Amino acid sequence: MDPDERLKPEMNANVAFYARPVEARPVTARKQSFTPPANAVRGNAVFIVVEGKAVRRAPSELVGGDELIVNPTPDIRDETRVRIRTDR
């Protein structure tokens, strides 16, 4: 951009922008769905890890960030102590 000799250091101006008012529209959150893998489902529920214990949930109650237990043992119950494997 070429400097313009009419503009000098320390010069300033007041500028106003006029626009048509825009009607605010409500924003709706998009519901995301997640289908857990078949091997994670026991009956009509799944298990997640909460503070080192298994907690039973309906698949529709899962939220982002839940640690899903995949391939739970047949004898898993609520409050069963679990640990997360890191060797895979």
N, C-alpha and C positions, 0 to 999 in steps of 0.2 A: 504494500500500500504506500503510495507516495504521500509524503507529508504535505499538508496544505498550509501555505503561508498565513492564512487567516487564523489558524489555530496556534495559540502560544501557550507555553507552560503556565500552569496555575489558572488557566481559564476554566470556567465551569458553566453548566447550563442546567436548567430545570426541564425535565421531560415528563410528559404525561401520556400514557397509553390508554386509549378508549376502546372498549370492546362491548359487544352485545352481551347482556346477561345470559348465562348458560344455566339451564335448569339442571339441578343436581339429580342424578339418578341413583337409586339405592344399589349398592353392590351386594350381590349374593354370593356366598361361598359355594364352591362346587364340591359336592360330596364325592369323595373318592371311595372306591371299593377295592377290597383286597380279598382274594380267595386263598385261604391257607392251603398248603399242599395236603393231599389226602393222608399222608403218613403222619401229619401233625394232629389230626382230628381223632378224638376219642368220643364215640357216641355223637352228641351234638355240640361238643365243646372242644376247646383247645386249652393248652396250658402256657402261661408266660412266666418269666422269672421276675419276681419282685423281692428285693432285699434278700437274695439267696434262697428263696423258697418258691415252689411251684404254686401258681394261683390259677384256678379254673375260670375261664371266660367263654362267653359265646363269641363266635367269630365276628359277629356284628359289633362287638364292644372293643375290638382291637383298635388301637390308635398308633400313629406314627411313633416310632421309637421303642415300642414294646419288643421285648426279647422273646420270641416265640420258641417253644421247645418242640423241636422236630424229632420224630421217632421216640416219643416218650415210652417208658417201660409200661407194661400192662398194669402194674400195681401202683402207678403214680396217683397221688391224691393231693387235695389242697394241703398246703403247709409242708409238703415233702421237701426236705432240704435238697438243693441242687447246686451244682457248680457248672460253670460254663467251660467247655473244652476249648482249648486254644491250639491244640495240636493238628487241626485240620486246616 
